[in-house]
Amino acid sequence: MGAVRAAHAAGDIDAMAVQARRITEVLAPHTVVEEEGLFPLLTDDFPEQVAILRAEHRHVEHVLQAAATATPADPAWPDALIAVLHELRTHILKEQDGVFPAALTTLDGDGWDQVDAVRARVGIRVPPAEVP
């Protein structure tokens, strides 16, 4: 996120797009684990909260997807990316302070096994660090 902000400040939209693709690479499997593993297990107890988190996922994905293959031509995209990264930061805090503690108190061993099965299926992706 910091690299996106730095590129934005420098007016380097191409670098913003590259960073958006890196964020997508890390975020995509995380989102699948939440949406296919964790959220179904929490929806009965927290339907409104899960619906909000899913909608936030769709919004973040929409903005990031614009840079999936190239730098977006839309002149509004750089500011939209900055805004959605702010939303993503808030979203992460909601998960950290709400979803994950709720899951710890709500899920049993079978529930965690279901989440782990999704994680094993999708894996995790950590792109290599950029060399300056």
C-alpha positions in Angstrom: 0.0 0.0 0.0 2.9 2.3 0.8 4.4 1.7 -2.6 1.1 2.6 -4.3 0.9 5.8 -2.3 4.5 6.7 -3.2 3.9 6.0 -6.9 0.7 8.1 -6.7 2.6 11.0 -5.2 5.2 10.7 -8.0 2.5 10.5 -10.7 3.7 7.1 -11.8 0.4 5.4 -12.8 2.2 2.5 -14.4 3.9 1.7 -11.0 0.6 2.0 -9.3 -0.8 -0.6 -11.7 2.1 -3.0 -11.1 1.6 -2.6 -7.3 -2.2 -3.2 -7.7 -1.4 -6.5 -9.4 1.0 -7.5 -6.6 -1.8 -6.7 -4.0 -4.2 -8.8 -6.0 -1.8 -11.7 -6.0 -1.6 -11.7 -2.2 -5.2 -10.7 -1.6 -7.0 -13.2 -3.9 -6.3 -16.4 -2.0 -6.9 -14.7 1.3 -10.3 -13.6 0.0 -11.2 -17.1 -1.1 -10.3 -18.6 2.3 -12.6 -16.0 4.0 -15.5 -16.3 1.5 -15.5 -20.1 1.1 -14.1 -21.2 4.4 -14.7 -18.6 7.2 -17.7 -16.6 6.2 -20.1 -19.5 5.6 -19.4 -20.6 9.1 -20.1 -17.1 10.6 -23.1 -16.0 8.4 -25.8 -17.5 10.7 -24.5 -15.6 13.7 -23.3 -12.4 12.0 -25.3 -12.0 8.7 -25.1 -8.3 8.4 -21.4 -8.1 9.2 -20.5 -10.9 6.7 -22.6 -9.2 4.0 -20.8 -5.9 4.5 -17.4 -7.7 4.3 -18.4 -9.5 1.1 -19.5 -6.2 -0.4 -16.2 -4.6 0.5 -14.3 -7.5 -1.1 -16.3 -7.0 -4.3 -15.5 -3.2 -4.3 -11.7 -3.8 -3.7 -11.6 -6.5 -6.4 -13.4 -4.2 -8.9 -10.8 -1.4 -8.5 -7.8 -3.8 -8.5 -9.2 -5.7 -11.5 -9.0 -2.6 -13.6 -5.2 -3.0 -13.6 -5.2 -6.8 -14.1 -3.5 -6.7 -17.5 -2.4 -3.2 -18.1 -2.4 0.3 -16.7 -5.9 1.6 -16.7 -6.7 4.4 -19.1 -9.4 5.9 -16.8 -8.0 9.1 -15.4 -10.0 8.6 -12.2 -8.5 5.2 -11.5 -5.4 6.4 -9.6 -7.6 8.2 -7.1 -10.0 5.3 -6.9 -7.1 3.0 -6.1 -5.9 5.2 -3.3 -9.5 5.4 -1.9 -10.0 1.6 -2.1 -6.7 1.0 -0.4 -8.0 3.2 2.5 -11.1 1.1 2.5 -9.0 -2.1 2.5 -7.1 -0.9 5.5 -10.3 -0.3 7.3 -11.6 -3.7 6.2 -8.5 -5.4 7.5 -9.1 -3.7 10.9 -12.7 -5.0 10.9 -11.4 -8.5 10.3 -8.6 -8.2 12.9 -10.8 -6.7 15.6 -14.2 -8.3 14.8 -14.2 -11.3 12.4 -11.2 -13.1 13.7 -12.0 -12.8 17.4 -15.6 -13.9 16.6 -14.3 -16.9 14.7 -12.1 -17.8 17.6 -15.0 -17.9 20.0 -17.6 -19.4 17.5 -15.8 -22.0 15.5 -15.1 -25.5 16.7 -12.4 -27.9 15.5 -14.5 -29.0 12.5 -15.0 -25.4 11.5 -11.3 -24.7 11.6 -10.7 -27.9 9.6 -13.1 -26.6 6.9 -11.2 -23.2 6.8 -7.9 -25.1 6.6 -9.1 -27.2 3.8 -9.9 -24.1 1.7 -6.5 -22.6 2.6 -4.8 -25.8 1.5 -6.7 -25.8 -1.8 -6.0 -22.2 -2.7 -2.6 -21.8 -1.0 -1.1 -18.5 -0.2 0.9 -16.3 -2.5 3.6 -14.0 -1.3 5.2 -12.2 -4.3 9.0 -11.7 -4.1 10.1 -8.4 -2.7 11.0 -5.7 -5.1 14.6 -4.9 -5.6 15.1 -1.1 -5.8 
